[in-house]
Amino acid sequence: MKIAVSTSGTSLEAMVDPRFGRCPYYIFVDTDSGTFEVQQNAAAMAGGGAGIQAAQAVVENGAQVVISGNIGPNAFQVFSAAGIPTYTATGITVSQAVAAFKAGTLPSAGGATGPAHAGTGGGKGSEMGAGLPAAPASLSETEVLKQEVTELRKSVAALLQKIDGLSK
């Protein structure tokens, strides 16, 4: 089964992003093989329609389940039409969210969990990124690996803190 998770990072230890349409990345986890792939969200900086564009890309990538902090009404409509169930997760990593889904403990979204334009600022995306260079369409392998190293360092630091706490 292929599960798409909205995330702020590029590893399984990255946190689930609270935004679906404007999250930086999606991690697609294949629960049968245990492999995963990272896809940059090309719609994250869209002036409008980010949820629909992102949802269409996730559907086209073959997702059978979607996990996110919140899913807006437009994205939810795309998933509903495609027959893809949606689930919510907050404050946990991608790997924890997938494990919770597999264990049957992840809550089903059942509908849109956030309003339209929830991931934008007060301008609703109308001036988002004005004056800034466009985001790259895809990351190079080197950039993805560097981001994975950063995420792994954070994970190692957190594990070392836990070990120190248990040793006392």
GIRA-V510948 format. One record per pair of residues at least 24 apart in sequence whose C-alpha atoms are under 10 Angstrom apart, sorted by the first residue. I is the first residue (numbers start at 1). GAP is how many residues later the second one is. If there is no record, write none. Layout:
BEGIN
I&GAP + I&GAP
END
This chain:
BEGIN
1&27 + 1&28 + 1&29 + 1&30 + 1&31 + 1&32 + 1&33 + 1&61 + 1&62 + 1&63 + 1&64 + 2&25 + 2&26 + 2&27 + 2&28 + 2&29 + 2&30 + 2&31 + 2&32 + 2&33 + 2&34 + 2&59 + 2&60 + 2&61 + 2&62 + 2&63 + 2&64 + 3&24 + 3&25 + 3&26 + 3&27 + 3&28 + 3&33 + 3&55 + 3&59 + 3&60 + 3&61 + 3&62 + 3&63 + 3&64 + 3&81 + 3&83 + 3&95 + 3&98 + 4&24 + 4&25 + 4&26 + 4&32 + 4&33 + 4&34 + 4&35 + 4&54 + 4&55 + 4&57 + 4&58 + 4&59 + 4&60 + 4&61 + 4&62 + 4&63 + 4&64 + 4&82 + 4&90 + 4&94 + 5&24 + 5&33 + 5&53 + 5&58 + 5&60 + 5&61 + 5&62 + 5&63 + 5&64 + 5&81 + 5&82 + 5&83 + 5&84 + 5&88 + 5&89 + 5&90 + 5&92 + 5&93 + 6&33 + 6&35 + 6&60 + 6&61 + 6&62 + 6&63 + 6&64 + 6&65 + 6&83 + 6&88 + 7&31 + 7&33 + 7&34 + 7&60 + 7&61 + 7&62 + 7&86 + 7&87 + 8&32 + 8&85 + 8&86 + 9&29 + 9&31 + 9&84 + 9&85 + 9&135 + 9&138 + 9&139 + 9&141 + 9&142 + 10&27 + 10&28 + 10&29 + 10&30 + 10&84 + 10&134 + 10&135 + 10&136 + 10&137 + 10&138 + 10&139 + 10&140 + 10&141 + 10&142 + 11&25 + 11&26 + 11&27 + 11&82 + 11&83 + 11&84 + 11&133 + 11&134 + 11&136 + 11&137 + 11&138 + 11&139 + 11&140 + 11&141 + 12&24 + 12&25 + 12&26 + 12&81 + 12&82 + 12&83 + 12&84 + 12&85 + 12&86 + 12&136 + 12&139 + 12&140 + 13&79 + 13&80 + 13&81 + 13&82 + 13&83 + 13&135 + 13&138 + 13&139 + 13&141 + 13&142 + 14&78 + 14&79 + 14&80 + 14&81 + 14&82 + 14&134 + 14&137 + 14&138 + 14&140 + 14&141 + 15&54 + 15&74 + 15&75 + 15&76 + 15&77 + 15&78 + 15&79 + 15&80 + 15&81 + 15&82 + 15&136 + 16&51 + 16&52 + 16&53 + 16&72 + 16&73 + 16&74 + 16&75 + 16&76 + 16&77 + 16&78 + 16&79 + 16&80 + 16&81 + 17&50 + 17&51 + 17&52 + 17&53 + 17&72 + 17&73 + 17&74 + 17&75 + 17&76 + 17&77 + 18&49 + 18&50 + 18&51 + 18&52 + 18&53 + 18&70 + 18&71 + 18&72 + 18&73 + 18&96 + 18&100 + 18&101 + 19&25 + 19&32 + 19&49 + 19&50 + 19&51 + 19&52 + 19&53 + 19&95 + 19&98 + 19&99 + 19&100 + 19&101 + 20&24 + 20&30 + 20&31 + 20&32 + 20&34 + 20&35 + 20&46 + 20&47 + 20&48 + 20&49 + 20&50 + 20&51 + 20&52 + 20&55 + 20&56 + 20&94 + 20&98 + 20&99 + 21&24 + 21&25 + 21&28 + 21&29 + 21&30 + 21&31 + 21&32 + 21&33 + 21&34 + 21&47 + 21&49 + 21&50 + 21&51 + 21&53 + 21&54 + 21&95 + 21&96 + 21&97 + 21&98 + 21&99 + 22&24 + 22&28 + 22&29 + 22&32 + 22&95 + 22&96 + 22&97 + 22&98 + 23&27 + 23&28 + 23&31 + 23&45 + 23&46 + 23&96 + 26&28 + 26&32 + 26&40 + 26&41 + 26&42 + 26&68 + 27&31 + 27&40 + 27&67 + 28&30 + 28&33 + 28&34 + 28&35 + 28&36 + 28&37 + 28&38 + 28&66 + 29&34 + 29&36 + 29&65 + 29&66 + 29&69 + 30&33 + 30&34 + 30&68 + 31&67 + 31&68 + 31&71 + 38&101 + 38&106 + 39&99 + 39&100 + 39&105 + 40&96 + 40&97 + 40&98 + 40&99 + 40&104 + 41&94 + 41&96 + 41&97 + 42&93 + 42&94 + 42&95 + 42&96 + 43&92 + 43&94 + 44&75 + 44&76 + 44&91 + 45&75 + 45&80 + 45&83 + 45&84 + 45&89 + 45&90 + 46&79 + 46&80 + 46&82 + 46&83 + 46&88 + 47&73 + 47&76 + 47&77 + 47&78 + 47&79 + 47&80 + 47&81 + 47&82 + 47&83 + 48&69 + 48&72 + 48&76 + 48&77 + 48&78 + 48&80 + 49&25 + 49&26 + 49&67 + 49&68 + 49&76 + 50&24 + 50&25 + 50&66 + 50&67 + 50&69 + 50&70 + 50&75 + 51&24 + 51&25 + 51&26 + 51&27 + 51&65 + 51&66 + 51&67 + 51&68 + 52&24 + 52&25 + 52&26 + 52&27 + 53&25 + 54&24 + 55&24 + 55&27 + 56&26 + 59&24 + 59&25 + 65&36 + 66&42 + 66&43 + 67&27 + 67&30 + 67&31 + 67&34 + 67&39 + 67&40 + 67&41 + 67&42 + 68&26 + 68&29 + 68&41 + 68&45 + 69&40 + 69&44 + 69&45 + 70&39 + 70&42 + 70&43 + 70&44 + 70&45 + 70&48 + 70&49 + 71&38 + 71&40 + 71&41 + 71&42 + 71&43 + 71&44 + 71&45 + 71&47 + 71&48 + 72&39 + 72&40 + 72&41 + 72&42 + 72&43 + 72&44 + 72&45 + 72&46 + 72&47 + 73&38 + 73&39 + 73&40 + 73&41 + 73&42 + 73&43 + 73&44 + 74&38 + 74&41 + 74&42 + 74&43 + 75&37 + 75&41 + 76&33 + 76&34 + 76&35 + 76&36 + 76&37 + 76&38 + 77&34 + 77&35 + 80&30 + 80&31 + 85&24 + 85&25 + 85&26 + 86&24 + 86&25 + 86&26 + 86&27 + 87&24 + 87&26 + 88&25
END
